[in-house]
Amino acid sequence: MSNPAVARFHPPSAAAGGAFAAIDLGTNNCRLLVGTPTQSGTFRVLDSYSRVVRLGEGLAGEGRLSEGAMERALLALQTCAQKLLRRPLRRLLAVTTEACRQASNGRAFVARAQAATGLPIRIITAREEAELAMESCAPLLRPQDRRALLFDIGGGSTEIAWIRAGAGGQAELIGYVSLPLGVVTLAERAGLCCYTPEGFGRVVDEVTEQLTEFDRVHSIGREMRAGGVRLMGTSGTVTTLAGVALSLPRYSRPLVDGRVLDIEVADQALRDLFHLGREGLRAHPCIGPERADFVLPGCAIYAAIRRLWPSSCVTVADRGLREGMLLRMMRQERAPPRRAAHPPRWAAHPAP
C-alpha cells in the first residue's frame, strides 16, 4: 500500500502556533481530531475524521487481525496522515487499543502501519486507556461530586474507571477494570442472541458477574448509596441512548455531550432500541446500517452496569480518547518546565 504523500509524513516540528492532533485506532473505528488550545483550558476543533474499519473483525475466533481488517485500517490511517500533512503540527499522539493488545499479530500490524503511513502509532495499556477517558470527561464533573464511575464501552473491551473528584475539575484514578468484552466481540460471539430477551439477559448476567469483584474491592455500590457519585458514560452506546431519548431526527453532538439523563428516561430509550429489532436499528437516523449490529450488545453491557450500580441519572459524554489525548498534550505544554537539579555547592566546589 504505497502512497508517496503519506511516505513524506514527518514528526511535528513543535513550532509555536502549530496544532495538536490525536489519532485513536480502535477495534471498530479509526478517529482523528485536530485542535488548538483556548483561553478557557479546552480546545477549538480544526479538523476531525472518523471511519468504521472493523479492525477487530474475526479476532475473537481467530486470535489475529485479518488481512482485510488491516487493509481497511491502513487506508483510514493514510487518510489521517494526508490530512495532517496539510497543516503545521505542534504535537501528535497516535494510539491503538484492545484489538492490537489481543491479536497475536498486533505488534506486527503496528510496525506495518508505521512504515506505511509514517505515523508514530503505539499500543496503549488498558490503564492508560482508562486514564485518557477520565481526562476527557473530567470537565463534566460538578463541584458536589465526590466520586465518579466512568464506563467506556468500546469495540473490543469495556473500561470502568473509579474516580476521585478534586477541586477545579481535577480527577484522580482510584481503580479501573478492563473487560475483554466490547460491542464487536459480543456481536461476533453472540451472533443474533442480543435480539432476544433470553440472549440479551445472558449477556447482562455475564457482564454483571465479571464486574462484581471490582465492585467488592472498591465498595462502589456502598459509595453510590451514600451519594455524591456521578455515573458517567462515554462511547457510541450511551450517546445512542441519548439520541433516542431526545428523539433527535439525526444525531447531534452539541445536543448530547454533557447531557444528564434521568435513569428512567435512559431505561426507556434502551427498551425502545430493543423493540426496534435489527431492521429498525439499521433504519434509525441516529444509528444506521454500519452500527446497527453493535447497538444491543452495547446496551447489554450498559444494562449490567445499571443493574450493579443503580443511579438516579447518567451523564452522557460524546468524548473519549482523542479528546483526552489533546487535553493531556495541552496540559503538559502549559506546565512550567522542571528546573534541573543542581548538586550541593560543597559537592560542586569541594574544599582543597
Disulfide bonds with the S-S distance in Angstrom:
none
